[in-house]
Amino acid sequence: MSMNFRLTAALLAAVVAGLSSQAIAADGYGDLTGRIVFDGDVPKLLPVVKKDAPASKLPACCAIKDTANDSLVINPKNKGIQHVFVYLKKISKGDIHPELEKSKEPEVVFDQKECVFKPHAMVVRTDQQVVVKSDDNVPHNTHTYPVFNQGENFIVAPNDRVGVKMPKFNLKEPLPMQVKCDIHAWMKAYWLVIDHPYATVTDADGRFTIPKLPAGDYEFVVWHERTGYLDKAMKATIKDGAKADLGDIKAPADKFEIKPEEKE
């Protein structure tokens, strides 16, 4: 093969690659937003631990106030549901926005205060490491229940502000997994382990935002710990440079399976 032919072939390949990159980039990126709202009368749940409970059952970290039931948190003013996961199950790595290919924060802090996990629901990417800390004066343990990854179960010492660094997750999980403290049975949380950036958890108003999605048509998973799937395939169309606002997305009250003994 002559030198001229090799150079011509290389130039053509570069041009084709450049055109392909431009075509992909031309599709652009946009944002998705919406709000998950409780469709029904907002229930008032009893605390999981009362501050006036018998001393034998009341750890020192719970003596300040009642410990609220955080398995269903609804804003009474606007019925927004907190702690709902909204995410894509999968996406091609080549489609991820360049700024989001790697997580900005290499570590995610999982804390404990007043015998409550903070945050109650969080997203962990496979390139991030979870650091478990405690702001309580009693020991806790962190017990994870993954499907595909190695489960962990370890003690966190009282007032440990340095924290225990967990091994990184090797694989994404199909659904948010439960995390428990076996010492204090009401302490539960949920982590979604995922290998891309297009996942989030609703805030105190039930609102969610997923930025810089590649333009196209998608189906998102909407999941809550009490119901499982609220929607397995919530549809959204993303356009370049635009924000797709899905508005208020109603979650029927009868999906949340609230037991009579949980209510005030």
Protein Blocks (a to p, Z undefined) as FASTA:
>chain_A
ZZklmmmmmmmmmmmmmmmmmmmmmnopaddddddddeddddddddfbdfkbcfklmcfk
lmmpccddfkbccdfklopaehiacddfbdcfklpcfklmpcfblbdcdddeehiacdfb
dcddfkbccddddfbfbdcddddddfklccddddddehianbpaddddfbdcfbdcdddd
fklmmlccdddddfbfbdcdddfkopacdehiaedddddddddfklopabfbdccdddeh
iacdebjadddfklnopafklpZZ
